[in-house]
């Protein structure tokens, strides 16, 4: 009898614990990733909540896409919202993001370009503020897609439009969103600088990246980990790569070493760990290009240690480079 009571008590405890967690999770998703207020159907909002879970908490872009597609089908079946409505266009932007992450770049780009055209022609959205923010939402997915496909001129246009839209939306927003818009604008300037560099316009890239770095240095005084953390190191890496392309190896090395100085202050911060892996790889390649095999090997070995500590970096490339340089050094000794 006591065993039965004990099992019943444990079962009840598990049931209420799971139930409480589900209530908390649903409330968190509704507060952090709210559905558009125009969507009132409970089943549709539940699908959008499931999509948010698979976009942000337990990422799986294919499952997120299916949730969003089902939600869109429900909306069209209800007939209350048109394709040009703000609610539907926001879902389409999220679907494009999920498709891009799942590797379906062609369909994602088509959805984004169609939505972009609607926003530019003011065929969707009731307020100017929403239209400006929608341009930013679309650019956040479209810009990286264009860059990855070598469409650098298109990416420059996209990020330029997003920067202008972000500034316009910032002027219309309340003070509570001030910091969010400043961060968004810093990211767009950085992406714009990277796009110019990839297009071969290194002077424009240098000007943009240098200007944003001044603002970022002022933002890094809090000593707390936030969304600004190590963004300055990312810009330093970009500047190091730009200077390398311009042929100034000394300046490139200085920027990369300055970036390492930043990332070293933030151990176990994901964005910083990832940036540090790229900085070490850049310094290794610089050393190797200058014939400094020993120096390059030291950076590759630091990269391996960094990978073992943080699981960031390309282990296969690091090991291959280390083997190759060790072999080269042995050959030099034999000669």
VENURZI-V910878 format. One record per residue. N is the residue number from 1. RES is the residue in one letter. PHI is phi in whole degrees, -180 to 180 (999 if undefined). OMEGA is omega as a letter, one per 40 degrees, with the letter a starting at -180 (none if undefined). NEAR is the number of other ideal C-beta (glycine too) atoms within 8 Angstrom. Layout:
n=<N & N>
res=<RES & RES>
phi=<PHI & PHI>
omega=<OMEGA & OMEGA>
near=<NEAR & NEAR>
This chain:
n=<1 & 2 & 3 & 4 & 5 & 6 & 7 & 8 & 9 & 10 & 11 & 12 & 13 & 14 & 15 & 16 & 17 & 18 & 19 & 20 & 21 & 22 & 23 & 24 & 25 & 26 & 27 & 28 & 29 & 30 & 31 & 32 & 33 & 34 & 35 & 36 & 37 & 38 & 39 & 40 & 41 & 42 & 43 & 44 & 45 & 46 & 47 & 48 & 49 & 50 & 51 & 52 & 53 & 54 & 55 & 56 & 57 & 58 & 59 & 60 & 61 & 62 & 63 & 64 & 65 & 66 & 67 & 68 & 69 & 70 & 71 & 72 & 73 & 74 & 75 & 76 & 77 & 78 & 79 & 80 & 81 & 82 & 83 & 84 & 85 & 86 & 87 & 88 & 89 & 90 & 91 & 92 & 93 & 94 & 95 & 96 & 97 & 98 & 99 & 100 & 101 & 102 & 103 & 104 & 105 & 106 & 107 & 108 & 109 & 110 & 111 & 112 & 113 & 114 & 115 & 116 & 117 & 118 & 119 & 120 & 121 & 122 & 123 & 124 & 125 & 126 & 127 & 128 & 129 & 130 & 131 & 132 & 133 & 134 & 135 & 136 & 137 & 138 & 139 & 140 & 141 & 142 & 143 & 144 & 145 & 146 & 147 & 148 & 149 & 150 & 151 & 152 & 153 & 154 & 155 & 156 & 157 & 158 & 159 & 160 & 161 & 162 & 163 & 164 & 165 & 166 & 167 & 168 & 169 & 170 & 171 & 172 & 173 & 174 & 175 & 176 & 177 & 178 & 179 & 180 & 181 & 182 & 183 & 184 & 185 & 186 & 187 & 188 & 189 & 190 & 191 & 192 & 193 & 194 & 195 & 196 & 197 & 198 & 199 & 200 & 201 & 202 & 203 & 204 & 205 & 206 & 207 & 208 & 209 & 210 & 211 & 212 & 213 & 214 & 215 & 216 & 217 & 218 & 219 & 220 & 221 & 222 & 223 & 224 & 225 & 226 & 227 & 228 & 229 & 230 & 231 & 232 & 233 & 234 & 235 & 236 & 237 & 238 & 239 & 240 & 241 & 242 & 243 & 244 & 245 & 246 & 247 & 248 & 249 & 250 & 251 & 252 & 253 & 254 & 255 & 256 & 257 & 258 & 259 & 260 & 261 & 262 & 263 & 264 & 265 & 266 & 267 & 268 & 269 & 270 & 271 & 272 & 273 & 274 & 275 & 276 & 277 & 278 & 279 & 280 & 281 & 282 & 283 & 284 & 285 & 286 & 287 & 288 & 289 & 290 & 291 & 292 & 293 & 294 & 295 & 296 & 297 & 298 & 299 & 300 & 301 & 302 & 303 & 304 & 305 & 306 & 307 & 308 & 309 & 310 & 311 & 312 & 313 & 314 & 315 & 316 & 317 & 318 & 319 & 320 & 321 & 322 & 323 & 324 & 325 & 326 & 327 & 328 & 329 & 330 & 331 & 332 & 333 & 334 & 335>
res=<X & X & X & X & X & X & X & X & X & X & X & X & X & X & X & X & X & X & X & X & X & X & X & X & X & X & X & X & X & X & X & X & X & X & X & X & X & X & X & X & X & X & X & X & X & X & X & X & X & X & X & X & X & X & X & X & X & X & X & X & X & X & X & X & X & X & X & X & X & X & X & X & X & X & X & X & X & X & X & X & X & X & X & X & X & X & X & X & X & X & X & X & X & X & X & X & X & X & X & X & X & X & X & X & X & X & X & X & X & X & X & X & X & X & X & X & X & X & X & X & X & X & X & X & X & X & X & X & X & X & X & X & X & X & X & X & X & X & X & X & X & X & X & X & X & X & X & X & X & X & X & X & X & X & X & X & X & X & X & X & X & X & X & X & X & X & X & X & X & X & X & X & X & X & X & X & X & X & X & X & X & X & X & X & X & X & X & X & X & X & X & X & X & X & X & X & X & X & X & X & X & X & X & X & X & X & X & X & X & X & X & X & X & X & X & X & X & X & X & X & X & X & X & X & X & X & X & X & X & X & X & X & X & X & X & X & X & X & X & X & X & X & X & X & X & X & X & X & X & X & X & X & X & X & X & X & X & X & X & X & X & X & X & X & X & X & X & X & X & X & X & X & X & X & X & X & X & X & X & X & X & X & X & X & X & X & X & X & X & X & X & X & X & X & X & X & X & X & X & X & X & X & X & X & X & X & X & X & X & X & X & X & X & X & X & X & X & X & X & X & X & X & X & X & X & X & X & X & X & X & X & X & X & X & X>
phi=<999 & -63 & -63 & -63 & -64 & -65 & -63 & -63 & -64 & -65 & -62 & -65 & -63 & -63 & -60 & -72 & -66 & -65 & -62 & -65 & -65 & -63 & -64 & -62 & -64 & -62 & -66 & -63 & -64 & -67 & -79 & -86 & -129 & -69 & -74 & -60 & -59 & -71 & -90 & -109 & -65 & -62 & -65 & -68 & -65 & -66 & -63 & -67 & -66 & -63 & -64 & -61 & -60 & -82 & -90 & -122 & -95 & -127 & -58 & -155 & -60 & -69 & -68 & -59 & -61 & -65 & -59 & -66 & -64 & -63 & -62 & -65 & -62 & -64 & -63 & -65 & -66 & -67 & 75 & -85 & -122 & -88 & -64 & -88 & -71 & -60 & -60 & -69 & -65 & -66 & -67 & -62 & -63 & -69 & -63 & -64 & -62 & -63 & -62 & -63 & -67 & -83 & 93 & -91 & -70 & -59 & -59 & -62 & -64 & -64 & -61 & -66 & -66 & -63 & -66 & -60 & -61 & -64 & -67 & -62 & -87 & 58 & -88 & -138 & 87 & -94 & -121 & -67 & -61 & -65 & -61 & -65 & -70 & -67 & -59 & -65 & -60 & -69 & -64 & -60 & -102 & -67 & -57 & -61 & -61 & -64 & -63 & -66 & -99 & 78 & -90 & -69 & -64 & -65 & -65 & -61 & -63 & -64 & -68 & -64 & -65 & -66 & -63 & -64 & -65 & -63 & -66 & -67 & -67 & -61 & -65 & -91 & -86 & -86 & -64 & -66 & -101 & -56 & -65 & -60 & -71 & -62 & -65 & -61 & -67 & -63 & -66 & -68 & -63 & -62 & -64 & -65 & -61 & -63 & -65 & -63 & -62 & -67 & -80 & 99 & -92 & -72 & -67 & -64 & -61 & -62 & -62 & -66 & -66 & -65 & -68 & -73 & -65 & -60 & -66 & -66 & -60 & -72 & -81 & -93 & -93 & -73 & 79 & -113 & -76 & -150 & -70 & -84 & -59 & 70 & -65 & -66 & -67 & -62 & -66 & -63 & -63 & -60 & -65 & -62 & -70 & -65 & -65 & -62 & -65 & -79 & 90 & -97 & -66 & -61 & -68 & -61 & -64 & -63 & -65 & -65 & -66 & -64 & -63 & -63 & -63 & -78 & -64 & -65 & -80 & -126 & -65 & 67 & -102 & -50 & -62 & -72 & -61 & -64 & -64 & -63 & -61 & -69 & -65 & -64 & -64 & -65 & -66 & -63 & -67 & -61 & -61 & -64 & -66 & -94 & 82 & -90 & -65 & -63 & -64 & -62 & -62 & -62 & -69 & -64 & -68 & -63 & -63 & -65 & -61 & -63 & -64 & -62 & -81 & -125 & 62 & -119 & 116 & -105 & -60 & -61 & -67 & -64 & -66 & -64 & -65 & -64 & -62 & -63 & -72 & -63 & -64 & -66 & -67 & -64 & -64 & -64 & -67 & -63 & -76>
omega=<i & i & i & i & a & i & i & a & i & i & i & i & i & a & a & i & i & i & i & i & i & i & i & a & i & i & i & a & i & a & a & a & a & i & i & a & i & i & a & a & a & a & i & i & i & i & i & i & i & i & i & i & a & i & a & a & i & a & i & a & a & i & i & i & a & i & a & i & i & i & i & i & i & a & i & i & i & i & a & a & i & i & a & a & a & a & a & a & i & i & i & i & i & i & i & i & i & i & i & i & i & i & a & a & a & i & i & a & i & i & a & a & i & a & i & i & i & a & a & a & i & i & a & i & a & a & i & i & i & a & i & i & i & i & i & i & a & a & a & i & a & a & i & i & a & i & a & i & i & i & a & i & i & i & i & i & a & a & i & i & i & i & i & a & i & i & i & i & i & a & a & a & i & a & a & a & a & a & i & a & i & i & i & a & i & i & i & i & i & i & i & i & i & i & i & i & a & i & i & i & a & i & i & i & a & a & a & a & i & a & a & a & i & i & a & i & i & a & a & a & a & a & a & i & i & a & i & a & i & i & i & i & i & i & i & i & i & i & i & i & i & a & i & i & i & i & i & a & a & i & i & i & a & i & a & i & i & i & i & i & i & a & i & i & a & i & i & i & a & a & a & i & a & i & a & i & i & i & i & i & i & a & i & a & i & a & a & a & i & i & a & a & a & i & i & i & i & i & i & i & i & i & i & i & i & i & i & a & a & a & i & a & a & a & a & i & i & a & i & a & i & i & a & a & i & i & i & i & i & i & i & i & a & a & none>
near=<4 & 5 & 6 & 7 & 8 & 8 & 8 & 8 & 8 & 8 & 8 & 8 & 8 & 8 & 8 & 8 & 8 & 8 & 8 & 8 & 8 & 8 & 8 & 8 & 10 & 9 & 8 & 8 & 12 & 10 & 6 & 8 & 8 & 7 & 10 & 8 & 5 & 9 & 13 & 6 & 9 & 6 & 7 & 13 & 11 & 8 & 13 & 14 & 13 & 9 & 14 & 12 & 11 & 13 & 12 & 7 & 8 & 5 & 8 & 7 & 13 & 8 & 8 & 14 & 12 & 8 & 13 & 15 & 9 & 9 & 14 & 12 & 8 & 12 & 15 & 7 & 6 & 9 & 4 & 6 & 9 & 5 & 5 & 8 & 10 & 12 & 12 & 13 & 16 & 11 & 13 & 11 & 15 & 12 & 13 & 17 & 13 & 15 & 14 & 14 & 7 & 9 & 5 & 8 & 11 & 6 & 9 & 14 & 13 & 8 & 13 & 14 & 9 & 8 & 15 & 11 & 8 & 11 & 15 & 7 & 6 & 7 & 6 & 12 & 10 & 4 & 6 & 7 & 9 & 10 & 13 & 13 & 10 & 16 & 14 & 13 & 10 & 14 & 14 & 10 & 14 & 14 & 14 & 9 & 13 & 13 & 14 & 7 & 7 & 5 & 8 & 12 & 7 & 8 & 14 & 12 & 8 & 12 & 14 & 9 & 10 & 14 & 12 & 8 & 14 & 14 & 10 & 10 & 13 & 12 & 6 & 8 & 9 & 4 & 4 & 4 & 9 & 9 & 6 & 7 & 13 & 9 & 10 & 10 & 12 & 14 & 9 & 13 & 13 & 15 & 12 & 13 & 17 & 11 & 14 & 14 & 14 & 9 & 9 & 5 & 8 & 11 & 6 & 9 & 14 & 13 & 8 & 13 & 15 & 9 & 9 & 13 & 12 & 8 & 9 & 13 & 8 & 7 & 11 & 10 & 5 & 6 & 3 & 4 & 5 & 6 & 5 & 9 & 11 & 12 & 14 & 12 & 15 & 12 & 14 & 15 & 15 & 14 & 13 & 15 & 11 & 14 & 13 & 12 & 8 & 8 & 5 & 8 & 11 & 6 & 8 & 14 & 11 & 8 & 13 & 15 & 9 & 9 & 16 & 13 & 8 & 14 & 14 & 8 & 5 & 11 & 6 & 5 & 10 & 6 & 10 & 14 & 14 & 9 & 14 & 16 & 15 & 9 & 16 & 15 & 14 & 14 & 13 & 13 & 9 & 13 & 12 & 11 & 7 & 7 & 5 & 8 & 12 & 7 & 8 & 14 & 12 & 8 & 13 & 14 & 9 & 9 & 14 & 12 & 8 & 14 & 13 & 6 & 5 & 11 & 3 & 10 & 11 & 7 & 8 & 6 & 8 & 14 & 9 & 8 & 11 & 12 & 8 & 8 & 13 & 9 & 8 & 9 & 11 & 8 & 8 & 8 & 6 & 5 & 4>
